Amino acid sequence: MSVSTEPRTWRAVEQVMGLPISLALRGRHAGDDAARAAWSAAVAQLREVDAVFSTYRPDSCVSRLNRGELDLVDCPPEVHEVLALAEQAYADSGGAFDVWRADRDGRRMLDADGVVKGWATQRASRILADLPATDGCLSAGGDLVCWTPTGADPWQIGIEDPARPDRLIARIPVRDGAVATSGFAHRGAHIVDARTGAVAIGLASVTVVAPDLTSADVDATSAYAHGAQALDWLATRPGRAGVVVLADGSVHTFATPGRR
């Protein structure tokens, strides 16, 4: 996804959690010392999350948990918060979304990335949203959360064509909320339907607009895991909107009751 901004927008970017984390601010504090301090604090918080949840860092809490060096009771509160969100997502998706998987030896392994990215970015955005009279858009690998306390024009979020990422298929205005996309355009076929253990098929991409990025990210992944039934499942999720691109390239928009 891309963000259309105004010329006087201040931007910053860091690589965290294996992703480009980028910020756009406009308004009173755009680019000043307060904004830079808030940005540094947000990035530091994201690095702390990575130290807990990364499956690529051998010293992370999750890696140690998966090796049997820790029990869940030994993990910090953030792990239990994420697991509670994951349990709800598992129930809401009918089992299509699951952060637990079995390794080659049949051991139960935790990979909470499907929850953590959106959850962590939403948390970090609160630090930045405390800047008075300042609008913001925080992106993690293209999934983003926006806020506009100044009442200015909404952020314009461009939705990529999964077959041609250099082309937009839609533009979504967002004042206060979040947008997340799941698909194969940048990472290939990687989303598994946990009910079957097979890679999900039938879709090219799913973009979900929701009040917060935790919900948007989890719902986009859950919908993609449902494959050809994605639109039917999304119809059960209140307060959602977005775009679904089927494997044949057809584009479908949706909005459910409760969407502001």
C-alpha positions, -999 to +999 in steps of 0.1 A: +000+000+000+011+036-005+002+068+012-005+101-005+006+130+017+009+167+015+042+186+007+047+198+042+046+163+057+075+151+077+086+115+071+109+090+089+118+054+084+135+026+104+140-011+098+125-030+128+111-065+131+124-073+097+102-046+082+104-010+070+086+010+097+077+044+083+060+075+097+044+105+081+034+135+103+017+167+094+005+196+117+019+214+147+047+190+156+057+176+122+095+173+123+101+192+155+120+179+186+089+165+202+081+145+171+116+131+168+115+121+205+081+104+201+094+086+170+125+074+188+103+061+217+080+043+192+109+027+175+124+016+208+091+000+218+090-019+185+125-032+191+115-044+225+086-063+209+110-079+184+132-090+213+103-109+228+085-123+197+110-128+169+113-163+157+146-154+140+164-143+171+176-173+192+175-152+224+139-141+220+113-152+245+093-170+218+124-189+205+133-200+240+097-210+246+097-231+214+130-248+225+115-257+258+138-234+278+108-214+291+072-221+301+044-197+292+043-187+329+078-174+325+069-151+296+063-114+300+027-100+300+029-090+264+030-126+253-001-134+272-019-104+258-010-115+222-020-151+229-054-138+241-059-119+209-047-150+189-072-172+207-100-148+198-089-147+162-088-185+161-124-186+173-136-158+150-120-175+120-134-209+127-099-222+131-085-208+098-062-185+117-038-201+143-005-189+158+004-225+168+019-250+145+036-284+147+072-288+138+086-319+120+087-338+153+051-329+161+060-304+188+037-274+193+055-242+182+044-206+185+047-181+156+027-151+166+037-128+137+002-128+123-009-109+154+022-092+166+029-069+136-005-051+138-007-052+176+028-037+180+023-010+154-010+000+169+007+003+203+035+023+189+011+047+172-003+057+206+030+073+215+029+094+183-008+102+185-001+120+218+015+148+199-011+176+200-027+189+168-006+166+147-019+140+122+000+108+116+002+077+095+024+048+108+032+020+084+047-015+091+056-032+058+027-014+041+000-021+068-008+012+085-027+031+111-038+067+106-051+095+128-062+131+120-070+151+152-066+184+132-097+177+111-076+180+079-082+159+048-080+122+053-049+102+044-053+086+010-042+050+010-034+034-023-042-003-028-018-021-051-028-045-078-013-078-066-005-088-102+011-054-109+023-038-077+033-006-096-004+000-103-032+010-079-066-007-081-082+015-054-076+045-032-092+045+003-095+077+024-088+071+061-091+097+089-089+075+120-084+038+115-062+012+100-056-007+067-040-041+062-034-063+032-026-100+029-016-115-004+011-130-025+024-099-043+055-093-021+060-126-001+045-152-025+020-178-013+027-180+024-006-179+043-018-213+055-054-224+063-048-238+097-079-260+094-062-280+066-025-271+069-024-263+032-015-230+016-046-209+010-058-206-026-084-188-045-073-152-037-047-127-049-051-102-020-074-091+008-074-055+021-093-048+053-101-014+068-109-015+105-108+008+136-074-005+147-045-023+130-046-054+152-081-061+139-073-051+103-042-073+101-057-104+117-089-101+097-070-097+064-050-128+072-080-148+083-100-138+052-071-148+030-069-182+047-106-187+039-097-186+002-127-184-021-150-180+009-133-148+020-161-125+011-186-147+029-165-147+061-158-109+059-195-103+058-197-117+094-171-091+107-189-059+119-174-025+110-152-036+083-146-025+047-121-031+020-111-048-013-108-085-022-090-095-054-097-131-065-072-154-082-088-146-115-081-109-111-116-098-104-119-070-078-147-069-052-153-042-026-172-048+006-185-029+037-203-044+067-228-028+091-211-007+118-185+008+095-182+045+101 
